[in-house]
Amino acid sequence: MALRKLKELSRLRRKKRIKKKIRGTTEKPRLCVFRSAKHIYAQVIDDTTGKTLASASTLSKEVRDGLKNSGNIEAAKKVGELIAKNSLDRDIKKVVFDRNGYLYHGKVKALAVLAREKGLEF
């Protein structure tokens, strides 16, 4: 139990350190990733107005239908594709990537790589 609290505290410290440097603007909104054991979520956020411009997750109907397990790398790749599609539909091409304190590997990296391949620039 203590190890889980320590890991979460470490992530929150990393998140705070990163958040000081990363800000989403109207020209370049922030692509924020949140992952849990079962799901992964992505949002494109304009921090100047505080509004979410686009979002995708493993709970989205487009992603959920084709998945057997929603907490793995394949699911993260599908979410990366969907967030890129949703962003490009709203004429958002450039974003700032916010890994939200998570290490850049596994699900977070898979989401970022697929979003980049599908047309988002960061």
DABELBEL-V534856 format. One line per field, one symbol per residue. psi: psi as a letter, one per 30 degrees, with the letter a starting at -180 (. if undefined). burial: + if it has 9 or more other C-alpha atoms within 8 Angstrom, else -. A space follows every 50 residues. Layout:
BEGIN
psi: ???
burial: ???
END
This chain:
BEGIN
psi: eeeeeeeeeeeeeeeeeefefkkkleeilkjkkkkaeflkkkkjkjfefg kkellklffkeeeeegkekggaeeeeeeeeeeeeeeeefghjeklkkjfh flkilbeeeeeeeeeeegfkk.
burial: ----------++++++-+---++++--++++++++---+++++++++--- -+++++++----++-----++-+-++++++++++++++---+++++++++ ++----++++++++++-+++--
END
